[in-house]
Amino acid sequence: MKFVTFQHSENVSRPGLVVGDQVLDLELAFHAEEERAGRSTEPHVLEKRYGRGMLGIIENQDTVLPIVRAWEACAKAGELPASVRGETMLHAYGTKLLLSPIPNPPSTRDGYAFRQHVMTARRNRGLEMIPEFDEFPVFYFTNHHAVVGSGPVKVRKRHLEKLDFELEVAVVLGRGGSDWSIAQADDAIFGLCIMNDWSARVLQMDEMKLSLGPAKGKDFATGLGPVLVTLDELADVTTKTEKGMQFDLRMQCWVNGVQLSDGNVNQMNWTFAQILERASYGVEMFPGEVIGSGTVGTGCLLELNGSGITKNQWLQLGDEVAMEIDRLGRLVNTVVGGE
């Protein structure tokens, strides 16, 4: 299944399911399900059963996903009600602004899993490859209240001092737990989505001279979306290994229509299961948490500039950044000034 969160009206968002070239409004589907079963459709009752938004669906997936699949089948068969609460249940894909598919994750971590990116970025700074990269996977926490989906990304003046994109893939957890094995970590994954780890390089490099961070260089925006794709949709491009699942999914990025990045999720040197095994050590993990892969090789201007592929190019106001990963859709953002 492919889930989204769309802007329904000003300050109101709803979870949705992609069905062909349309989006099924799941809030209306849940309302219709309870009405058909003769149960209360009061908002507080619906929230108790289905949770709130996409996070609620993930937290209550054992109850909710069979209902979602049933309504998906109705949509494919053309058997949806003409309207629910006076509203249509289907919207053409692209007619609603797609927010981060999970706009309120409990936390957001980002890994460092692609050796090509790490090695090239270090070489471009005159540094040898750090041997600890091969010893254990690392990650940092970023601002889980600053996730964005498609559309404008607001930046301040200092963010524009070497503003960069980072092409990544992320997993969203469907189960909680701690001290996971590799197998348990894979079983905890709900789905995958595109991630853009927006980076203000001057702020980032200044603060990391103090051996702490990144923080202010990263905390203003993290792009997720446009869809959250469940693992069953990716079975034919998934390989199970003793180190965890690997995914054969091409990753690409364009800036103002010019392709700059090209890689594949299967180039991760640390699997998500390995990252989660370390992340869960002595720590409780929760449904809905987001964990990024780190930047794929060629996946940011910092690396591309250092390699001479681009010539001191950084993102400017008005620039469009479009990221695409096979099966996971296309995440498109425009850089705009924020007050």
N, C-alpha and C positions, 0 to 999 in steps of 0.2 A: 504494500500500500504506500501511497505517496500523500503525506499530510502537509498542510499549509496552515498558516494563520493569516487571515486577510483583514484589511481595514473595512469594516462594515459601514461605519459612519464616524463622524468626528468623535475621537476619544473612545470609540467602541471597536473592539476586534473580536473575531470569532474563529474557531478552528474549522478547517475544511479538509475535504478529501478530493484529490484529483481523480476524476473519472473521465478518461479520454481527453477531450479538449475543454472540459468543464470542471468546475469546482462545486462539490456538494457541501452545502451549509450544514455542518454537523450539529450546531445548536438547534436548528429546526428539526433535524433528524431525530435527535434525542427527545425533543418535545413530542414529536409525532409518535415515537416508539412508546412513550409512557401513556400518551392519550389512547393509543390503540390497545394497550394492555389494561386500560381502565384504572390507571394509577394517577396520582396527583401530578400536575404539571406546574405546581408552584416553584418559583425559582430556587428557593432554599432546599426543596426536596430534590430537584434535578441536580443541584450542585453536590448534594450528599452522595448521590448515586454515581454521577459522572465526573465529579471534580470540577475544577475551573480551568477552562481553556485546554490547550494542548498538554500542559503539565498534568492536568487532572486525568486526561485520557491515558497518559503513560502510567500514572500512579495507580489507576484502576483498570489496567489493560485486560486482566483476566475476565472481568465482567463486560467491559466496553468494546473490545475488539470484535467479538462475535457479532455484536449489534451493528458495528460499523460495516462489517463484511456483508451482513444481510441487507443493509441499505445501499451498499455499493452494488449488489446484485440487482436490487430494484431499479437503481438508476440506469444500469446497463440494459435492463430489459424494458425500459421506458414505462415503469410502473409506479413512479413517484406520484404523490398527491399533487393536484394542480397548484395548491398553495398550502402553507401552514402558517397560522396566525396572520393570514393576509399577505404573506411574503413568498416569493418563489424560492425553491430549494436549490436551484442550479444557477450558476453564473458562468459566463464564458471565461475561460482562463485568460488572464491578462487585463480584464476589465476592472479588477479590484487590485489595489496596492497590496503586494505580498510583503508582510512583515517578517521578522525572524520567525521561523516555524515554531520555535519555543521562545517566546519573548521574555519569559521570566525564569530562566534556569536557576536552580539553587546555587550553582557555582559554575565558573568557566576556567578550565585549565588549558594550557597549550604546551605541547611536547616539542621535541627536537629530534625527529626520527629519521630524517633524510641525510645520509652521510654526504652526498654530493653537494648539498647546499652548505653544510657546515664546513666541509673541506675547502670548497671554493671561496667562501666568504673569509675564512681565515687566511688562505693563501693570498688573497687580494689585499690583506692587511699586513702581509709579510710574516705570518705566523705559521708554525708547523701544525699539522693535525693533532688535536689533543687526544691522547690515548684513552682517557677516561670515557670518551664517547662510546667506545666498544664495551665498557664494563657494566654500565647500567643506564637505563633511559631516564632522562630528566624532564621536568616540566616546570612551569611557573603559573601562578594564579593571575588572572586578569579580571577586569571589572564586569561582573555578570549583570550589572544594571545598565550597561552601555551597549548591549547587543542591538544590531540593526538588521533589517532585511533589504529588499530592493528599494531603490530610490535615492534621494539625496543623503549625503553624509556631511554633517556640519563640522567644520574645523575652525579653530582660532588661528590667530596670526602666527604663534610659535609652532603650531603643528605643521605649518607650511614651510618650515625650515627643514628641507629634505623630507617631504612627505612621501611615504612609500606604501605599496600594497604588499601582501604576502599571500600567495596562492597555497591553500591548505585544504585538507578534508578533516571533518570532525565526526566523532561518534557521540550519540546521546544515549545515556544509560536508561534502561528500562527496569532494572532491578537494583535494589540496595544490597549492601553487605560489606564485609571487611576481610582482609587477609586472603584475598582470592588466589586460587591457582590459575594457571593459564586457561584451563577449560572453563572454570567458573567465570572468569573475566569475559570470555567470548559469549557465554550464555547471558551475561548481564547487559549486552548491547541491544538497544532497541532499534537503532537505525543510523544512517549516515546522512550528512549534508555537506555542502560547500562551506568553507570558512575563509574569510578574508581578515587576516590579522593586521589591521591598519597600524602603521608605525610612523611616528615622528622621530626621525633618526638623530637629529641634533639633541633633542631632549633625552632620547634613549642613551646615546653615547656619553653624554655628560654625566648622567646619574650612574651609569655602570662603571665609571672610573672609581666609584666608591665601593665596588664589588657588591652592589645591591641593586635589584631591579631585574628586568625592566618594569617600570611603573608608569610615570607620567608620559613616557614615550609610547605607551600602549593603551592607556585606560580610557581614552576618549571614544573609541568605537571598535567593535568587533562585528564583522559581517557574517551572518548565517543565512543559509537558504539557497534558493527560494523554497525548496521542498525538503522534507525529512522522509527518507526512503527506508522502509523496513527491510530487514535482512532477507526475507523470503523473496523479495523482488530482485535480489542480487545473487541468488543461489548459483546461477550459471556462470558467474564471473568471480566466484569465491572458491579459494583453495584452502582446505583445512590442513594445517601443519602442526608439528609438535610445539612450534613457537606461537601458534595462534593463527587465526584467519588472515589470509591475504586476499586483496581485491584487485582485479585487473580492470582498472578504470582510468582512461586517459584524462589528464588534467591540462587545461589551457587557459591563458589569460591574454586579453587584448586591452590596450590603452588607446583610446580614440580611434578604434578600428584597426590598429596595427598589432599583430600578434607578437608578443614578447616572450611568452612562457609556454613550455611544452614538456610534460612529464607523465608519470603514471603512479597511481597509488601503490602499485606493487613494488615500487622502488624504495618503500619504507624499509630501513634497516632494523628498526624496532617495530614490532606489530603493536596494534592497539591492546591486545591481551597482555603483552609484556609491560606496556606503559601502565595499564590498569593494575597489574599484579603489584607493581611498585607503589602506585598511588594509593592502593587500598591497604598497604602494610600498616597495621596499627591504627587505621582510620576508617570510620564508617562512611561509605559511599551511599548516595541517594538517587532515586529515580529522577531523571531529568537533567542530571549534571552533564555538562558538555566538556569533551576532551579533544583538543585539536592535535593534528599530526606534526605540526611544525611545517616549515616551508619546503616545498618540493624544489629540486634542482632547477635553476633558471626562474624561480618563482617570485623574485622581487628585484627592484631596481638597484638595491645595494649590491647584490651579487652581479647583476648584469652590467652596471657601470664599472665595477672593479675588473670585470673580464673584458671590457672594451666593446661589448655587444651594443650597449647604449653609451651615449656620450654625456655624462653628468646630467642625466635626465631625472627629474623628480616631478611628482604630481603637482599640478597647479589648479587654481579655481577654474571650474568649468570642465575639467577633464572627466572623461567617462572610463570607468574600469569595469570590464566585463569578464567574468570568470565562468568557465564551463567544465564540468566533470561528467563523463559518460554516466547516464542514468539518473544523475543528481540535478540536472537542469542547468540553468544559466542565471547567475547572480550579477545584476547590473547596478552600479552606483555612480552617481555624479558628485564631484567634490564641490561643495558650496560653502560660503562664509557663514559663520554662526555668530550671533551677538555675544 
